[in-house]
Each structure stands twice: as structure tokens, then as C-alpha cells.
Amino acid sequence: MGSGLEDLFGDERPGEPNESEGELARAMVIAAHPDDADFGAAGTAALLAKSGWTVRYLIVTDGSKGSDDLSFTPETLVVAREDEQRAAAELLGVESVRFLGFTDGELAYSRDLLGAITREIREFQPFAVYTHDPEPVIINEGFVNHSDHRTTGLTTVDAVYPTARDRLNFPEHLKAGLATHKVRELYLWGANEPTFDVDISEVMNDKIAALVAHTSQFPGDDEFIEFVKLRAKDKDGRYVERFRRIVLFR
């Protein structure tokens, strides 16, 4: 049995499901590419898993363009990156990983993409969803927010509200036995003005291990580990993941 959220998160912690209303302790992390979920929310995912929540990763693209290594073809890179993402998720206690398989670098907002993400939300019934903030093109004047990130974030926001909630959106899901679903909390990483910090100091080594598991992407050397730590450290010396938090109306 996991610890309570207050034990792992302290005073600033995510909301908790109301079991009497049928809400489940489930969180879904929706990311554009393999490794994005681990940069954005690995520490939070690990804390939720430790507290007894069921966490699922949903990876939207196939990651087929993310390497300069001439030994990879797009096909072999897809296989490698899926294996790496599964290994990283296992290190964090993430219960399952799903891959939608859209082509890396070519993601466009479409009804097909919206339907695919909506279907996953309706099937899994998460209390909370974590994803990319779709608004910034430039993050903190230092990073270009990949177009796949922006498209994934925007489509996920639209799937959370209103699409997954409304029965007349994608009625074929209901015919297949899936129910509509109301996500209660939405967390966006990569925000220029985050509103919610999660102290991940206790599981920072788990986050690093998850990132290093992506061997096709990161060297795992001291320089990379120091970069990850520096990026996560706040002014008080804590390691944090930062989100823009949206609590949806019931």
C-alpha cells in the first residue's frame, strides 16, 4: 500500500479523487516523444506511483527522427525508443505505456489525433492528466518548444475538455463500450509561468535513472546528469518539477 499524498508531497500536493463519486487514483502523462514524459513529469509520476496511484504514459509520436546516429534507420530507432521508454517507466513504477505511433516531426492537429487521445482518456479514466503546455513557442528564452510538443499539448487540452466529457463527441467510443470521462485536474509542464511546484528531491535519482535509460538520446555522463540537476534545482536547493495547474469545474 502506498503512502498518502501528504507524506510524499507535503502541503503542496495534487488533488485527490473522491472515491464516493467513483473517481479513481489514476494519472495519465501524455507526451509527444519517448523521453518527453521523463523530462516533464518523471519525478511526479514516481511520487504518485509510490503513493499507490496507477500511472500510465501515453506517447503520441514514434520518435523516428530523433537521432543523428547513422547506425539507426527510422524503423530501428522506433523500436529502440519504445524499449527505452518502457524501461524508464518501469524504473519509476509507471504501470503501463501506450504508443499512438504518429510520425515524429509531422504531428498536426487533426480529428484523428483528437479522437485517439480522447479514446485513451475514456478508456483509462484518469483523475489527473499531465502534458506539454501548448502555449509557449519559446520557453524561458532558452528553449524552442518543439511543434510536436505544442500540438500534443493543445490536442490533449481539447481532449480533456470538452471532448472526453461529451457523449456526442466520438460516439463510436461509446458504442465500443467506453464511457465518457471528466478529468478533474490538468498539469502542464514547460510553462513560462508555472503555478505549481512538486518537490521531487526524494525521487530525483529515479528521474535521472529514467532519463539515462534513453540511451539513444542521452550520454548518461556526469555532464548530462549535472545539466538535469541544474535544470530542476530551485532557489532553495530543492529539486522540483513545475507545472501550470488547472482544476476543472465539477
N, C-alpha and C positions, 0 to 999 in steps of 0.2 A: 504494500500500500504506500502511495507516495505521501510526501509531506504536504501540509496545507500551503496555499499560495503565500500566506503571510510569513511562513517560515523561510521561504526561498526568495521572495521578492521584497519583503519588508512592507513599509507603509504604502509605497507607490507600486501597486501591482495591478495586473489586468483584472477586469471584472470576472465574476464567477457565474456559472449557469444556475438557473433556478430549476432544480430537478422536478419540483412540483408542477412546473409548466412544461415538462418534457424536454427541457434544454439539456444538452449533452456536453461533457467536458472534452471538447474536441477543437483542435485548431488546425487550420489549413494554411500552409505557406505556399503562395503561388509566385513562381519566379520565371523569368524569361529564359535563362540558360542554366545548365548544370553549373554549380558553384555560386550563382547569384543568391540563392536562399541562404547559403552559409555565410556569405559576406553580410547579408542584410539581417538575418534573424536566427543564426545558429545557436547563440547563447540563450536567447529567449525560448527557442524550441527545446533545448536541453533542460532548462528550468521547468517548463511546462511538463515535459515527459517525466522528470523526477517527481513532480507533484501528482502524478497519476493521470494526467491528460493523455489522450490519444492524439498524436500529431501526424499529419500527412503532408508530404511535399508533392506539389504539382508543378512539373517542369514543362513549359509551353513549347519551346523550340528544341530542335535536335542537337544543337551545339556543333553543327557540321562545318562551320567556318572558323572556329576559334583556335587555330594553331598555325604557326609558321614552320613547324617541324615537317620537313619534306618526306619523312617516313610515313606520314599519315595520308590516307585518302579520306574524302568526306565520309565514306562508309565505315572505315575502321575507326575514325575519330568518334563517330556517333556511338559505336559500341563501347569504346574506351571511356567516354564521358558518362555514359549511363552507368557503367560499372563503378566508376569513381563516385558518382552521386549516391549510389546505393551504399557504398562503403562508408561514405561520410555520414549519411543518415543513420546508419547502424551505430556509429560511434556516439551519436547524440541521443539515442533512444527514440528516434523518429520511427514510427510504426510501419509506414509504407511510403513508397514513392511511385508516382504515376508520371508518365511521359505522354504529352499530346502529339509530339512529332512534327510540329510546324517547322518549316525550313528556317534555319538560323540566318539572320540578316535580312530576311524578306518578309518579316511579320507585318501584316497590315490589318487594320481594324476591319472586321467583316462579320457578317451574321454567322458564318460557320465558326469563327473563333469565339464569338459571344455564346453561341449555343454549346460549344464544347466545354467552356469554363462553367457555364450555368449548370450543365448536366453534372459535372464533378461536384459542385457545391450542393446540388439537390441530393446527390447520392450519399455524400459524406455527412451532411447536416452539421457543419461546424458552428460553434458558438462565436469563434473569432477567426478572422481572415487577415493574414499578413501578406503585403505585396509591395511592389515599387510605387513610389509617389510618381504619378504621371505628369505632374505639372512642370517641374524644372527641366529646362533643356541643358542648363549649366548648373552644376551642384557646387555651391560654396566657391565659385570662381576657380575651381581646380579640376573638376571632372565633367566631361561631356556625358550627359545621360543618354545612353545608347537608345536608338529608336525602338528596338525590341523591348527595352525596359519600359519606355513610355507607353507603348501600345499594350503591353501586358498589364500595366497598372491601370490604364484607363478602361480597358475591357473588363478587368476584374472588378473595378468600382461599379461599372454598369451592371455586371452580373450580380453583384451583391445587392444593389438597389437600382432599379426595381425588378430586374428580370427573374432572378431566382424566386422572388416572392410571389409573382403574379402568375396565376394559373393559365392565363391566355397567352403568355409568352412560352413558346416551345411546348404546345400541348402534347406533342408526341412523347415528351418525357413522362407525362402523367399516364398516358396510355401504356407506357412501358413499365409502369408500376412505381415511378418515382414521385415523391410528394414535393410540393413547393416548400420553400425554406426561407426563414428570416434570419440572416446573420445579425448578431447583436453588437459586435464590435469589429472595427476595421482599423488596422495599423499599417501605416505607410512608411517604409524606410527610404532613405535618400531625399528626405525633405530639407529644404533650405531653412525652414522654421519649424523644427520639431517641437512637440508639446509634451512628450512623454519619454522619460529615460528608464531603461531597465538596467539595473546593476548586475552585470554578468561576471563580476570578478571571480565568483566561486567556480564558474564553468569556463573561464577564459581559455584554459588549456584545452578543453574539449572543442571550443570553437577553432582554435589553431589547428588541432588534430584533424578536424573536419576539412578545413581549407587545404591542409597539406595532403590530404587524401586525393585531391585533384591533381595527380602527378603530371598530367598532360598540360596543366596550366601554370603551376607554381613550383618553384625550385625547392621549397621547404628548408632553405638555408637560414642562417642567423639574420641575414639582411631582410628577408621576406618576413620572418617572424617579428622582427623589430618594427617593420612597417605596419603590420597588423595591430600590434600592441599600441603603437603611437596613434594610429587612426582611431582606436577605441578608447583611449585614455581621456578622462575629463580633467578639469582644473583641480579637482580634489584627489586625483590619483586613482580614482575608480576606473574600472573598465565598464563601458556602457554600450548598449545599442539604443539608438534614438529613433523615435517614430513620431509621425503625426497621428494622433489617436482620434477616431470618430466613434462616438457611442450613438448607435442608431435608435430612433424612436421605436418604442414597442407598439 
